[in-house]
């Protein structure tokens, strides 16, 4: 009997291994199912991206002559669950085997492993996802030999392996890392860029209607949808980034602007994560701009490190430590996610803008995710599962392999330091320095106590005090704990009271699905 090749919504690459050397007469299946839209309440733009990209990809396959089955979301016989739908199609096409590239989320992999043990099920055959620079095996070999694994070491190894930005055995620019040059705050008239506006064809328009109908109750708006849904559109975005933004990417990568959601960020993560662009071609395009003299080394190195270093490291950590990783909570955080993460209804200007941008674009850039919504949740002690589900739901580029280590590990420091040797906690002064939010905020980042004091300040000290046992001995935290210890008892008590008053005022009911939404 035949083979069903199942392509998932984030496996839309023509070069993917499941489309190479496949048996004659195989049926290629793409399945829209509501189950994948709801396991967390995904942002409508994220669902629209995936479904529109799947429909365009299926059309490209058909045009190339492949035999394709496409299950549409509103087909009457759709099982609305990926595994059940694939098995239904296997029966329909008389296929004894279902073949697919290993899914990027443990949740689905674990269910497939279950089916592999079920005698009556079709044979589920998994292929390696070779769209990354580093395999899970290679990462395991690397990490198992290290006492304190660090991104920087892994990254240098990947530079040597790929030859990216290498000149013989030496790094281009004679340094591995130029982060030192990449910490400029936002400034007036930075010259904002407008991303290319992608046309919406009939396929995309139909998907936008469908998503509005089925998932319109989820957090987030669809109006401004402008994510690339085909490889051709993704290449337009890549070219736009390389020609217009890359040169300034490094210098302003940590800046936050009250109005501009993108600054000089590439906006390419969703296209890469669903397979429309390969990480290699993106890195090579940036490298070529450096050698053409169009972008400085600090920008190009910083950009390539995100993809060749960080993205691969994060994925390695995920597969090496799942499923236990998801249950980690080393700082013992217990608080529910504040209600306003789903509404934006807060007086803290930085949080409000990050959440509003997330609502409007299904996107916030790295520093907003890490230092605004992330830092705030860390300081408040929000429990990892609540914050991780939020990040997985609201960002267009979020798949668990990349979202979980970034949120649970890097943002919440809940993994014991695998993703970062110290927590990325910061007070209101950091946000004041890097952004232009504070001028429009009713809170004052220079004050710690009183009605107008920026809540980030007292929360920062409260966080440090609360977690002293675990963090105080960390050499990178020594200086700041010194400051805490030198405060008078009265001052510490006043800060504690201020922070606890604020924490009590937070809405802590799990609000999603009941409260008011934007
Ligand atoms: C995210 C997503 C959504 C919203 N919908 C679908 C879908 O209808 N069909 C599909 O094949 N994939 C979808 N995806 C992507 C999957 O969730 C993703 O492939 C898994 O989480 C594994 O990474």
Boltz pocket constraint, residues with backbone or C-beta under 6 A from the ligand:
constraints:
  - pocket:
      binder: B
      contacts: [[A, 7], [A, 8], [A, 9], [A, 10], [A, 11], [A, 30], [A, 31], [A, 32], [A, 33], [A, 34], [A, 36], [A, 37], [A, 42], [A, 46], [A, 47], [A, 50], [A, 82], [A, 103], [A, 104], [A, 105], [A, 108], [A, 399], [A, 400]]
      max_distance: 6.0
